[in-house]
Amino acid sequence: MNLPWKHTLEFAGFHLLDGEYQPLEANEKGHLWSRQLGLYLGIHEGLLRYFTPEGKLVFTPEETAERLAAKLRELNIDPETI
């Protein structure tokens, strides 16, 4: 199937000002600030992700669980038993 659009990693954001949408300016990393969320939005490994105001990636719940399970295994604790 030939799709009429091209997939890119480009995205845009806008905010409403005096009844008109104005484009958001990207920072040096290409991230856009969301005042409502208090987070940046940007591309990480081909996906749109959240970043903290300091620029650190916000982990998904799945990533957080995986990191916790890995840490427990480092401590010789089987995460399946707790």
Backbone as CSV, one residue per row, in Angstrom:
resi,resn,N_x,N_y,N_z,CA_x,CA_y,CA_z,C_x,C_y,C_z
1,MET,0.849,-1.187,0.000,0.000,0.000,0.000,0.890,1.244,0.000
2,ASN,0.660,2.123,-0.908,1.425,3.353,-1.014,0.672,4.463,-0.288
3,LEU,1.215,4.890,0.848,0.552,5.918,1.651,0.877,7.302,1.109
4,PRO,-0.071,8.227,1.160,0.141,9.558,0.589,0.995,10.472,1.460
5,TRP,1.405,10.032,2.616,2.215,10.886,3.477,3.535,10.199,3.774
6,LYS,4.482,10.976,4.181,5.818,10.494,4.477,5.988,10.477,5.997
7,HIS,6.520,9.392,6.530,6.768,9.298,7.970,8.104,9.966,8.295
8,THR,8.067,10.885,9.218,9.283,11.561,9.674,9.244,11.614,11.190
9,LEU,10.325,12.052,11.771,10.375,12.236,13.213,10.162,13.704,13.569
10,GLU,9.547,14.445,12.691,9.255,15.844,12.940,7.889,15.974,13.608
11,PHE,7.775,16.914,14.508,6.494,17.211,15.136,6.462,18.696,15.469
12,ALA,5.272,19.195,15.684,5.097,20.613,15.992,4.126,20.742,17.150
13,GLY,4.254,21.828,17.880,3.341,22.109,18.974,2.874,23.552,18.888
14,PHE,1.700,23.788,19.438,1.111,25.119,19.384,0.484,25.456,20.732
15,HIS,0.359,26.742,21.012,-0.378,27.195,22.191,-1.347,28.290,21.754
16,LEU,-2.432,28.353,22.494,-3.488,29.304,22.169,-3.189,30.646,22.836
17,LEU,-3.118,31.698,22.041,-2.822,33.035,22.549,-3.795,34.006,21.896
18,ASP,-4.627,34.627,22.732,-5.625,35.591,22.235,-6.489,34.997,21.121
19,GLY,-6.895,33.743,21.304,-7.781,33.088,20.353,-7.123,32.567,19.095
20,GLU,-5.791,32.656,19.006,-5.068,32.152,17.834,-3.963,31.208,18.282
21,TYR,-3.771,30.149,17.493,-2.711,29.194,17.798,-1.370,29.726,17.313
22,GLN,-0.414,29.727,18.227,0.941,30.177,17.935,1.890,28.986,18.056
23,PRO,2.864,28.858,17.162,3.789,27.725,17.240,4.699,27.830,18.460
24,LEU,5.018,26.677,19.041,5.979,26.614,20.138,7.386,26.582,19.554
25,GLU,8.310,27.222,20.239,9.709,27.226,19.807,10.429,26.042,20.454
26,ALA,11.156,25.286,19.663,11.930,24.154,20.177,13.186,24.647,20.874
27,ASN,13.630,23.883,21.894,14.888,24.219,22.558,16.048,23.652,21.739
28,GLU,17.261,23.735,22.263,18.448,23.295,21.513,18.432,21.801,21.204
29,LYS,17.658,21.014,21.960,17.550,19.575,21.711,16.382,19.242,20.781
30,GLY,15.644,20.262,20.366,14.485,20.033,19.513,13.232,19.689,20.292
31,HIS,13.268,19.877,21.622,12.116,19.575,22.476,11.214,20.791,22.603
32,LEU,9.927,20.519,22.767,8.943,21.586,22.944,8.439,21.590,24.378
33,TRP,8.359,22.757,24.983,7.904,22.906,26.362,6.376,22.955,26.418
34,SER,5.790,22.128,27.301,4.353,22.173,27.560,4.148,22.793,28.935
35,ARG,3.629,23.996,28.957,3.373,24.670,30.228,2.319,23.919,31.030
36,GLN,1.322,23.371,30.341,0.253,22.641,31.028,0.771,21.377,31.703
37,LEU,1.686,20.670,31.054,2.233,19.438,31.628,3.425,19.698,32.549
38,GLY,4.099,20.816,32.340,5.331,21.074,33.080,6.451,20.157,32.621
39,LEU,6.390,19.725,31.365,7.368,18.800,30.789,7.667,19.212,29.349
40,TYR,8.795,18.725,28.864,9.112,18.864,27.453,8.590,17.643,26.706
41,LEU,8.320,17.816,25.424,7.998,16.719,24.516,9.103,16.665,23.476
42,GLY,9.591,15.456,23.216,10.654,15.300,22.230,10.725,13.871,21.738
43,ILE,11.588,13.654,20.767,11.764,12.333,20.182,12.908,11.618,20.898
44,HIS,12.650,10.361,21.281,13.674,9.494,21.879,13.501,8.106,21.282
45,GLU,14.555,7.632,20.614,14.528,6.311,19.982,13.302,6.127,19.083
46,GLY,12.991,7.170,18.320,11.917,7.098,17.341,10.514,7.270,17.888
47,LEU,10.389,7.588,19.166,9.073,7.755,19.794,8.954,9.129,20.429
48,LEU,7.734,9.666,20.440,7.461,10.922,21.135,7.411,10.627,22.626
49,ARG,8.271,11.311,23.398,8.385,11.031,24.830,8.387,12.328,25.630
50,TYR,8.180,12.189,26.945,8.247,13.321,27.872,9.652,13.424,28.452
51,PHE,10.045,14.668,28.748,11.321,14.954,29.386,11.088,15.957,30.510
52,THR,11.872,15.837,31.581,11.753,16.757,32.708,12.253,18.145,32.304
53,PRO,11.990,19.159,33.146,12.526,20.490,32.847,14.050,20.499,32.726
54,GLU,14.713,19.524,33.377,16.178,19.417,33.296,16.625,18.637,32.060
55,GLY,15.664,18.123,31.289,15.992,17.408,30.064,16.151,15.903,30.206
56,LYS,15.811,15.358,31.371,15.931,13.905,31.573,14.670,13.200,31.103
57,LEU,14.861,12.038,30.511,13.754,11.234,30.012,12.848,10.789,31.160
58,VAL,11.538,10.909,30.972,10.557,10.403,31.934,10.240,8.969,31.522
59,PHE,10.496,8.024,32.414,10.276,6.621,32.104,8.791,6.290,32.076
60,THR,8.436,5.367,31.198,7.062,4.865,31.158,6.870,3.925,32.347
61,PRO,5.631,3.618,32.732,5.421,2.649,33.824,6.098,1.306,33.545
62,GLU,6.077,0.862,32.292,6.710,-0.405,31.945,8.218,-0.344,32.152
63,GLU,8.839,0.761,31.726,10.284,0.924,31.906,10.640,0.983,33.385
64,THR,9.810,1.653,34.175,10.056,1.740,35.611,10.008,0.353,36.237
65,ALA,9.010,-0.467,35.871,8.892,-1.828,36.399,10.086,-2.676,35.994
66,GLU,10.530,-2.536,34.749,11.695,-3.296,34.268,12.956,-2.910,35.036
67,ARG,13.128,-1.617,35.277,14.313,-1.150,36.025,14.284,-1.649,37.461
68,LEU,13.094,-1.636,38.073,12.957,-2.138,39.440,13.260,-3.628,39.495
69,ALA,12.727,-4.386,38.549,12.973,-5.835,38.518,14.461,-6.120,38.332
70,ALA,15.128,-5.372,37.471,16.563,-5.560,37.254,17.352,-5.267,38.524
71,LYS,16.968,-4.206,39.229,17.662,-3.855,40.481,17.462,-4.944,41.529
72,LEU,16.238,-5.470,41.637,15.979,-6.557,42.590,16.822,-7.778,42.256
73,ARG,16.944,-8.106,40.977,17.773,-9.256,40.584,19.230,-9.023,40.953
74,GLU,19.706,-7.764,40.821,21.077,-7.428,41.245,21.282,-7.733,42.723
75,LEU,20.214,-7.572,43.503,20.275,-7.810,44.948,19.910,-9.257,45.294
76,ASN,19.899,-10.132,44.266,19.567,-11.538,44.437,18.149,-11.752,44.984
77,ILE,17.241,-10.881,44.571,15.824,-11.022,44.942,15.054,-11.305,43.675
78,ASP,14.281,-12.376,43.681,13.465,-12.722,42.519,12.211,-11.876,42.557
79,PRO,12.020,-10.964,41.585,10.838,-10.088,41.618,9.535,-10.864,41.485
80,GLU,9.580,-12.091,41.005,8.367,-12.914,40.871,7.881,-13.442,42.215
81,THR,8.731,-13.382,43.230,8.355,-13.947,44.541,7.869,-12.901,45.529
82,ILE,7.896,-11.659,45.146,7.440,-10.618,46.096,6.178,-9.958,45.610
